[in-house]
Amino acid sequence: MKNRILDILRGAFLVNEGATKNWRFIVFLFFLAIVMISSAHRAEQKILEIAQLNDDIQALRSKFVEGREAVMHLKMESVVTAKMQKRGLQPTLHPPLKISIQPKK
């Protein structure tokens, strides 16, 4: 048992007669390690990209709300009246008349 452990620590399993099987297994493990590292790296990139997109969404939502508030303010009757008075237009003092036309029978 002690000799086996020492052989493993010395790397004797890499130079023995049946070492080709061991080398294949080591190369396979190396390949799996590379795949795991690249997969983890891609997952981290996706997480960062999602976080950036969420920040962008929040910024765009706040711009949308600000724009909507500005439009609502501009559509107010008092604001429209004030802007039109600068151009010489005033609101009517009489309500509009409804014109109804009777169809011919």
C-alpha positions, 0 to 999 in steps of 0.5 A: 500500500505504501509503495503504491502511494509512493509510485503515484506520487513519483509519477510511475504510472505515467512511464510504466508499460500500460501508461497509454491508458493513463495518458488518455485518461489524463488528456480526457480530464484536461479536456473536461477541465477546459470545457468547465472553465469555458462554460463558467466563463460564458455563464459569468459573461451572460450574467454581466450582460443581463445586469447591464441590460437591466440597467439600460431598461431602468434608464429607458423607463425613467426617460419614458416616464419623464417624457410622458410627464412633460407631454402631459404638462404641455397638453394642459389647457392652461399651458396651451392657453398661455402659449396661444396668447403669446401668438395673439389667440384667445380662447372663445367665450361662447361654447361651440354650437352643434350643427345637426343636419336632418337627412331627407326622407 
